[in-house]
């Protein structure tokens, strides 16, 4: 059956990554402990360096499930609670609204926060940590918004969640992710580097040679290799970098973590549980979205910038997952949600 699965994935992906498309694509399919990789195009068109399963891509918002895993681990180990109000960790949060928001509401996008960094027109300036806290304290919601009462996707909420985690553990976010998630899973090609003044990741030269150049959906190179983008000017606020091979390990752990430490295995499951139903089709878990289609429920997370696109999709009931990483903006990742994963679920159900 794995050969049939491979054909399904390849037939859908190939038309989205032809020589006419900028950059390239790396994908990984995990199915019943088998891993299949698919690679197309170039990591750097100038050097004609091809994409491989070990090419490093900017993950954009695919970072969020890792931070959600830290929250879940903390709750399971009794180190924090989802209903903890934010001032427990950040007493400088004194605004009338923000002091009522909880850790769990940040993780599930139900805080109600919608800051200028969350939507167009995008701000021209970046914010220091002090400016960010001041903006949160001054923020007032529309009349119909309250903590926990709606799902509003917020990048700023996850930046705030980073600060909560760092304060809770007195440890930088990159070290928390590495020590509590990446190292236990055996993920050695996933990084959260610091940004330099040129918004380029600080990384070892050997690692940087594996990083893809980012392109617009029209084919223009955007930023240098290792470009990181953020509206926040304080440590830990850039994007993670990873490969299809390393994210396949994360997917495997998320749907089939039998060999994991019990706390980590349960934390990965916990992040996937729907906590807020948006409508008949969509729900929200901790970072992950839940998509209820006829006969199948998909747990997934898309992410993207103007020069990078990513997607992780899970079929927990079938122990199947897929990773898509493209070094261009606006890659049509919906093909995995609405075509590839439902087709794979039907194939498994028919056997």
N, C-alpha and C positions, 0 to 999 in steps of 0.2 A: 504493500500500500504506500510505502514511502516514495516509490517511484511515481505513483499517481499524484501524490501531494506535490512532489517536486515539479511535475509538469504543470499542475494548476498554477503554482506560484510563478514559474518562469513565463508561462503564456500571458499572464496578467502584467508582469513587471516589464518584460522586454519592450513593449510599445512605449513605455514611459521614460525609457533611457536609451534612446537611439543616438547616433552620432549628431543628429540635428539638435539635441538637447544639450545645454551647457553642463559642464562638470560630469559627475558620475553618480553611481548608486551602489551601495553595499547593503545586502539583505541577508538575514539569517532566519531559518525556519527550525524551530524545535518541535519535535513530534515524537512522543513516546521514547525519549532518550536518544533519538537520532537527531543530528544537527546537519542541516544542508545550507551551504552558502551560495549566494548569487552576487556577481559583481559585474558592473558595466561602467564604461567610460573612464574618465580621467580624474585623478585627484588634483592634478595641475596641468591645465591644457598647454601652458607655455613650455613645459618640459616633457609633455606627453607621458607623464608618470601615471600608470594605470591605478585605478582603485583596486584594492584587495580587501580581504576580510580583516586585515590588520591595519588598514588606513584609519587614522584618527579623525573623527568628525566633531564639529561643535554640536552639543546635544540640546542647546536652547532649553526649553522647558521640560525636556526629558530628565533634567536634574531633579524635578520636584518629587517623583516617587522615592528617591533616595532619602530626601529629608523627611518625607512622610514615614518611611521605615524607621528612621531615628525616633520619631514621635511614638510610633507604635511600640518599639522596643522599650522606650522609657516608661510607657504605661504598664507594660507587662512586667517590668522589673521594679515597679513601684517608685520610680524616680521622678515621675511627673504624672499629672492627670489631665485628661482631655477637658475637664470642666474647670481647670485652673484659670482664673482671670489673669490677663497679661501683666498687670502691675506686680503680681507675685514675683516675677522674674525681672521686670523692667519697671521699677517704681517711678521712673521719670515719665511714664505714661500717665498723665493726669487729666486728659481731656474727658469731657462728660461722656462721649460715646465710646472712645477707644478703651477706657478702663473697664467697660462692661463686656468686651470681647474676650473669648476664651481661646486657649491653645487649639482645641478641637475645631473651633470655627475657622481659624486660620487654615488648618490642614485640609478642611473640606470646602473651602471657598464659600462658606456661609456667613462670614463675618459682616458682610454688607459693605466692606471697604471698596471704594473705586476712586483711586487717586489719579492725578494727572499723568503719572507714569504707566497707567493701565490702558490708555486708550488714545487714539488720535484726537486732535492734533498733538503729536509727540512733543514734549518739552525740548527746548534747545540746551537747557542747563542740566548739570548733574547735581546731586544732593549729597552733602556730607551726612554723617550719622546724626549729628545734632540738628541739621535742617530737616532730616527725615522725621525725627521724633517730634519736632515742632509742627511739621505738617500734619502728622497723625493727631496731635493734641488739638489742633485747630479744626480738624475735619468735622463737618456736620453732614448727616445723610439727608437724602430726600425724605419727605414725610412718611412714606410707606416702607422705609427700610429700617430693620432692626436686627441686632445680632441673632444669628441662628434661624432667621425666618425666610431666607431666600438664598439662591445660589447665584453669586456674581463672581466670575473668574477674575482673580486679582493677582498680578505679579507682585505688587507691593506687599500683599499679605504674606507671601512666601519669603520675601526679604525680611519682613518682621519676624517670621517664624525662625529664620536663621539666627537673628539676634536673641530670641528666646532660648534656643538650643545652646548657643554659645554661652549665655549667661547661666543657664541651668547647670552646665557641665564645666564651666570655666575653661573651655577648650575651643580653638578655632574650628569653624565648620568643616574645613577640608580634612582636619585630623579626625573629627568625629565620624565623617563619612568613611574615611579610609579604615580606621580602627574597628568600627562597629559593623560595617557593611561590606566594604570591598575586600579587605583582607580575609575575613571569615568565609566569604564566598569564593575566594581564589581569583578575584578579579585584579589583574596586575597591569592592565592597559587602560585604566580609567583614572582621570586626573581632574582636579579642580585647582588649576594654577592661579597664581596672583597675576594681576594685570600691571603692565608697565605703563609709563606715562604716554606711550604711543598706542595704548589699548591692545597691546600684543602680549600674549601669554608668556610668562617667564618659565621656560622649560629647557631641559637638557637638549643640546644640539641633536643628539641621536634620536630623541623622541620627536623633536620638531620636524625632522625629515619625514616623519610618517603622517604629518598633519596635512589635511586637504586645504587647498585654496578655495575660498568661498566665492560664489557667483550669484548675480541676480538671475531672476527667471528669464531675463532677456540675454544673458550671457556676459554681462560686464563683470570683471573682477571687482569685488568689494572688500576693501581692507587688505592688509598683508596676511600671509599665512600665519595662523595662530591668532587672528583677530578675535577679540572679545568685546561685547557690547553691553553697556550698563548705564542706567540713569543714576546709579548710586556710586558715590566716590568714597567707598570704604572697603576694607579687606573682605574677601570671600563672596563678593557680589557679581563675579563674572560667571561664565558658563563652564560646565564640565566638558571634557573631551573623552571620547571613547571609540571603540571599534565594534564592528558587527560581531566579531568573535567574543569580545568581552561581554557585550550586552546579551549575547545568546546564553552566557552563563547566568546572567541576572534573570532572564526569562525562564530558564530551566528551574532555577531556585523558586521562582514565583509560582510556577504551576506544578512543580514536581520535586519539592524540597525534602525528600525522605531522608537524606543523609545529613541534613543541617542540624545545628544546635536547635533544640526545641523552641527556645525563645525567638530566635531569628526566623525559623520556619513559621511560627504563629504570627510574628510581626508582619511578614510578607503577606500572609493571608488576610490579616486584619486590615491592611491598607486597601485591600480590594473590596471590602464589604460596603455596599451602598448604604449611605447614611442620610441622603436627602434625595427624594424623588422630584425631579424637575417637571416631568410630564409623562405621558404614557410610554414614551420610548426611551427617554434619557434619565439617568440618575447620576449622583456624584458620590464618590467614595473619598478616601484620603489621597488626594492628588489624582488618582485614577477616575475616569469616567466609566459609567456602565451604560451599555447600549442594548436595549431589549428588542431584538428582531424576531420575526416568526421562527420559532423552533430553536433559537439560540440566544444566549446572552454573552456579549463581548465585554471584556474589561480592557480599556485602552487609554493611551495617553499620546496625543500629538504634541509636537513642538516645532517652532520655527522662528527664524529671523529673516532678514532680507537676503541673507547669503547662506542659509542652512535650513534643512528640513529634517525632521525625525519623527518616528512613530514606533511605539511598542503596542502590540495587540495580543491579548491573552484569551484563550478559551479554557478556563480553569477546569470545566467539567470533562474536557477531553485531553488535558495535559498537553496542550498545543499553544505555541506562541510564535510571534513573528516580530522581527526588527527591520525597519527601513531607515537608512541613513543616506541623505543626499547632500552634496555640497552646492546646493542652489536653493534660492528662495522659491516658495510656492510649489514645491513638489506635491502632486495629487495623492496624498497619503490615504484619502478616503477610499481608494481602491482596495486597501486591505480591510477596512471596516465593513464595507458593503458588498465586496465581491469575494476576495480571497478567503477570509475567515469563515463566512457563511458557507462557502462551497466546501471547504475542508471539514466543517462540522457535519455537513450532509454526507460527505464521503465516509467519515468515521461511523456515523449512525447507520449507514447502509450495510456495514460489514459485521 
